[in-house]
């Protein structure tokens, strides 16, 4: 090395910075050692049935089958019917897929089926059209706008409490489905749906999500053309959902404009408020997409939360203490209370980790590519499972334990944040993620502040019924009145959650301390 030349350079230029940079380049950069590439494990899941592949295992014991896959690798080949597919079993590998939507686009068995239901809506559209569709719908789901829905959610949650007779059994899942159907339909359509139609939507959605799952894990169209009772029930529910949406659109065209999602879509259809006018079919597709994705997942999250709280009395006690302190006399939470419902939001976050309703998703390779050292052909189906990632003991110690403290401010590690993805990650992350958290937090606070739900004698954890979503589909509990702490005893300093500044393009988690 020419040290004299370097010193001369320093004297001429008069800066130590220049000298240091040149030394770094001479000594280190020329001898830099590239970081070793991670050695991923790949394998194939055993137990492939002719024609059906792993569909039987997926349908009969979905979670057990999922939990068995990491033993065979970080990327595991499976069979969906006769088709090859690859399950991603590691959080970092999952992020590699989700952060590259041009290579791993929406598609595969799940989205092929959803496309027949939703059309070309925001969830099922391909990457080239996604940005414009998201830009059109984003204003309704911005955090500043979400707070405006506070009264809407708490009104509907309070109505649920009034309908529950204390001391008697109540159908919790059914009530949560009614609640989230009402909330979602009001956000999308204002008050276009009466009580009877809302109940129809709830029942149709339940039938559709169950039928979609079996069509995903056994993608053999011939089986579903047979005139079986289940196939007829699925087709009737699908047809009725489309009729309800078409009727709502037709009625709105004949009435005054409203400030809701349908109003935004109709303006765009007329050429207002969008770079290019959208078609009437796109209006329909967006509405049915948001309706399908906004109802059952939220209902199952709330039902799971009440079930888990009943099984964990200490977590329930701490939730009640927070609510009694912040909301004396059972008052409804308002926008100003949201930042202080810290433990309540922790309960929601831990419920989404422990019992995530969205448990299985697919992508499709848009070109021949490499993943985990494995060459995937163009059109290859790639699957990932939030349930599998959320129950990985290397990310979440004692993953079966329900522990809301995991999500208190400052508690979750960077690794846990990346592994926590109930709303997916990347630029295809759920557009309504913050709305979903606000809705669940407010509904839980409103109901738990007034009622206590207890499991029936002899209750045992229900075996999950597989569907596009996962959760307690027929939960029945006993409703008891709440005995609140005295106001003086319940007063405590108001904890405040960190402000929500989650980046929808890169974030994978959605926790209390998500700044």
N, C-alpha and C positions, 0 to 999 in steps of 0.2 A: 504493500500500500504506500502511496506517495504522501507521507505525513507532512512533509515540508510544503507540498502543494496545497494541502488542506489548510495549514496554518496561514499560508500566504493569502488564501481565499478569505479567511476570517478577517485578516488585517485590511484587505481591500474592501470587503463588503461591510465590515464593522458590526457584524451581528454574530452572536453565539448561536442563534437559531439555525443559521445557514450551515455552520460548522457541524452542529449536532445532526442535522438532517443528512448531510453528506456522509458522516461517519456511519449513521444507521444504514444508509443504502449500501455502503461499501462492505460493512461487516456483517449485517444481518440479512438484508434482502436477498443477496446473492446466494445465501446458504439457507434460506427459509425452507422448512420442512412442511409440506402440506399436511393438514389435519387428516388423520386416517379416516377412511370412509367406514361408517358403521356397518357391521356385519349382521344383516337381517337373517332371521330364520324363516324358511318356507317349508310347507308340507301339504299333505292332502288328508282331509278328514276321512276316517274309515266309515263303513256301514252304508255303502251306496246301494240302493235298491234299483233293480232294472226299471227303466221308464220314469219312476217317481223320484229317483235320486235320494236326497236327504229331506224331501218334502214331508215324509212321515214323521221323522224325528223333529223337524221344525214345528209341525202341527201338534203332535202329542206332548212333547216336552221341550218347548221352545227355549226356555231359559237354561235348562240343563244342557241342551245341545250347544247353545252359545258358549256357556261357561267351560265346556270341554275343549273348545277349539284352540285357545292359546297354548295348550300342551303340544300342539302339532306345528306351531310356528307363529311368527308375527304376521305373516300373510299365508292364509290357508285356502287351498282349493276345495270347493264343495260343488255339489250338483243341485240345481233347481230344476226338477224334472230331468229331462235329458241334457239340459244346458250346463256348460261349465260356468262357474262364477268364482270370485275370489273374495274371501272375508278378511278385512283389515282388523288386526287384533291389538295394535299398539297405538297409543295416542299420537306419537310423533309421525308415524306413518299415515294415520288418519288425517292429520293436518296437511301432510304433503299432498294428499288427494284433494282435500277441500279447498286448499289455497291455490289450486291450479285448475280452475273450472273450464279452461279452454281445452285441456287434455282429458279431464274427468268431468264431463258435463252431466246435467240431470238426465237420467235415462235408466235403463235396466228394467227388470221385471216390474218393480213397484211403480215407477213413473210411466211405464207403458200402460199399465192398468189405470193409473190415476188420470192419464191423458184422455182416456175414453170417457171418464166422468167429468173432468174439469175443463176439457178442451185445452186451449193454449193460454192458460192463465199464468199468473206469476210463479206458481210453484212448479209447474210442469214445462214451461217454455224453455227453449234451448238458449244457450249463452248469448248468441248474437242479438236476440231481441229482449234480453232480460233488463238491460239498463233503462230503456225507455219505459217499460212496464213498471219498474220499481219507482222511477222518478214520478210517474203519474200518481201512484198510490201513497208514496212516502209521507206527504204532508199530514194525512189523517193519523199517522202513527209516530209522529215526532214527539219526543218527551214533553215538550211544552204543550202540545195538543192533548196528549194522553191524560194529563191532569184534569182537563175539562170533563173527562168521563167519570170523575169521582162520584158525583151525585147519582149518576145513572147506575153504577155498579152497586152502591150502598142501598139505593132504593130497592133494587131487585133482591139483594141479599136479605134486607129487612123483611121483605114480603115472604121469603122462604121461612124465616123464623115465625112469623105470624101464623103460617099455615101448619106449623108443627105443634101438635098437642103435647104438652109436657107429660111425662110419665108413660108415654106410649111408644110403640115402635114406629120408626119412620124409614122410608126407602131413600137412603142417602144418595146413592148414585143417580136415581131417577130425579131427585130434587135438584142435584147439581147440574144435571143435563138440562133441566127446565131453566135454571138460573142462567147458565152460560148461553143457551139458545136465545133467551130474551135479551141478554146483554149484547151478544154479537149481532142479532137482527136489528136492534135499535141503533147500533153504531153504523151498520151498513145501510139500513132501510128506514131509519126513524121508527115510526109506529105503523109500518105497512102491514105487519102480520098480527092478526088477532090471536087470542089465546088458543083457539082450536087449531089454527094453522101452525102456530108455534109448536104445539104438541106433535103435530104431524111431522114437522121438520125434525124434531128430536128423535122420533121413532124411525124415520127414514134414514137419518144419519147413522143410527146404531146398526141398522140392517146392512147398510152399505159398507161400513168399515169392517164388519165381520166378513162379508163376502169378498172384499178386496184382498184380504190376507191370504186366503186359500188360493186365490187366483195368482198371487205373487209367488208363493213357494212351490206351487205345482202349475207352471204356466203352460197348460195343455188346453187350448181353446175348445177342443172337441168335448171335453168333460163338462164344460159349462154351457154348452148348447143343449144339453139334455133337459127335458121338461121336469126336473126334480122339484120338490117343494122349495128347497133352498135356492135354487136358481131362479124360480119364479118370484120368490120373495125379494131377491136382490134386484131383479129387473123392474118389479113394481115400485120399489123404493126409489130406484134411480130415476125412473120416469116421473114419479110424483115430485121429486126435488126440482127437476127441470121445469115442470109445470108451475110450481110455486114461484120460482124465480122469474119466469116469463110473465106471470100475472102481475107480480110486484112492479116489474119494469113498465108494463103496459099501463097500469094504474097511475104510476108517477108521471108518465108522459102527458096524462090528461089533467094533472093537478099542478099546484104551485111548486116552485123549486124549493129544495130543502138543503141545508148545510150538512150533508152526510156523504158517505162514500158513493152511493148511487147518484146523488146530485153531481159529484165530481166527475163520475164516469159519463153521465149524460151530457155534461158540458163538453167533455173531450170528444164525444161522438158527434157533437154538432160543430166541432172545429175550434172550440174555446178551451184555453188552458192547457194545451198539449202541442208539441211540435208538429204532430200530424194527427188528423182526425182518426179515432178508432172506430171499428165497425160495431154494429149492434151485437154481433156474436161475441166480440171481445168484451163488451159490457156484461153479457151473460156469463162468460167464462170467468171473469174476475170475481163476480159476486159469488158464484157457486164455489170457487176456490177458497175464498176467505170464509165462507160459511162452513165448509167442510173442515178447514184447518183450525177454526177458532172455537169450536163448540166442544167436541168430545175430549180433546186433549186437556182442556181446562177443567172440564167436569171430573175427569179421572184424577187429575192432580189434586183437586179439592177433596174428593172422596178418599184418596190415599192419605192425605194430610190428617183428616179426622180419624181414620182408622189407626194411623201410626201414633197420633197423640193419645188415643185411648189405651194403647199398649205401652206407652212411656209416660207415666204420671208426672215425673219430674219435669220433663219438657213441657207438658201441659200446664203444670203449675206456674212455670216461668212465663209462659205465654199469657196466662190469665193475669199474672201480676203486672206485666207490661200494659195489657189492655185496661186493667182497673186503674192504673196510674195515669194513663194518657186520656182515657175516655170514661170519666166518672159518670155514674148513673146510666151506663150503657149507651151513651150518646154515639151517634154515627161518626166514623172518621171522616175528616175533610181533607182537602189538599194540603193544608198546613201540617196535618198529622203524619202524612206519608213519610217524611224524612226521619221521623222519630219511632216508627214502627220497626225498629231494628230487629228484635228477636222474632217478630212475626214474619218478617221477610226471610230471616234465617231458616225458619220452619219450612217456608215455601221452597227455598233453595235446596235444603236437605231432602225434602220430599222429591224434588226433581232429580236429585242424585240417586236416592235410594229406590225410587219407584217411577222412573221416567216413563211417561205415557208414550212418547215417541221413542221406540226402542230398536227399530231396524230401518235402514235407508239404503238406497242403491244409487250408484253412478254408472256411467258407461264410458269406456275409452273411445275417444273420437278419432284416434289413430293408433297405430302400433306403437307401443311405448314400453318402458321398463319401470317396474315398481318393486322395491326390495330385492333388486337383482334378478327378478323374474320377468321374462318377456311376455307381455300381454298383447293379444291380437286386437286389431281395431274392432270395436263392438263388444269387447269383453265387459261383462257385468262385474262391478266392484261394490261390495257391501261393507257397511260399517254399522256398529251398534252402540248407541249411547249407554245402554244398559251394561254392555261388556266393559266399556271404558270406565264407567262410574263404579264398577265393582272390582276393578283391578287393585289388589292389595298393595302393589308397589306404588300406586298413586294415593289410595285411600286406605290406610290401615283399618282393620276390622270393618270391611266394607258392608257387611250385613247389619252393622249397628247403626241405628237411627240417632244421629248426633248433630242437632242444629248448631252447636258451638263451632263446628268446622268452619262456618261461614261468618263468624263474628269479625268485625273490622280488624285487619291485621293478621288473622289466623291462616287463611288459605295460602299455600305456597304457590309459586309460579307454575310448578308441575301440576298441582291440582287445578289451577285455573285453566290450563291447556287441556287437561283430561276431562273437564266439566263442559259438556256441550249439548245440553238439552235442546238448544235452538240451532244446532249446527254451527258452522263457522265460515269465514270467508265472505265473499260478496253475495253468496246465496243464503246467508244466514236469515232466519225467519224475520220478516219485516215487522211482525207484531211482537217481538220478544219483550220489549219494555212494557207494552200494553198488557201482555200476558202476566208479567210479574206484578204490575199494579192491580190488575183485576183480581188475581189470586190473593194478594196481600190484603186488599180491601174487603173482599168477600169473607176471607178467613177471620179478619178482625171483627167484622160486623156480626157474623154468626157466633163465633166463639165468645164474643162479649155478652151474648144473651142466652146461649144454650150450651149445654155440655152433652156430648154424645158418648154413650157407653156401648161396648160390645155386648151382644146377647150372651147368656150363660152357655158355656160349652163352645164358645167361638174358637175356631182355629183358622189360621191364615188360609185364605181361599187360594186354590190353584189357579193361576192366571189363565183366563180364556184368551187364546191367541186371536189377534186381529191386527189391523194396521196400527192400532194403538194397543197399549197394555195397561191393565188396571182392574180394580174391583168393579165389575160391571153390574153386580146385583147386591151391593152392600146394604144391609138392613141393620139399624142400631136403635138403641133406646134413647129417647130425648129427655133430658133432665134440665130443670131451670138452673141458672148460674147463681151461686152464692158469692157475692163480691166481697173483697176485702174492704174494711172500713176505709173511708176516704183518707183519713189522716195517716193510717198505716201504709196505704198504698202509694202515697206520694214519694217520688224518688226523682233524682236529677234526670232530665230528659237526655237520653243518649241520641246521638245523631249519626245516621249512616253517611258514608262518604257520598258525594254527589255522583250521580250516574253519568259517566262519560264513556260508556262502552262503545267501541268502534265496531260497527256492524260489518266491516270488511275483514277485520283481523281477530276480533275477540271470539273465544270459544266458550267462555263461561258467562254466568249471569248471577252474581252473588251480591251480598250486601255491600261489601267493600270493593266495589268494582271500578274505582277511579283509575 
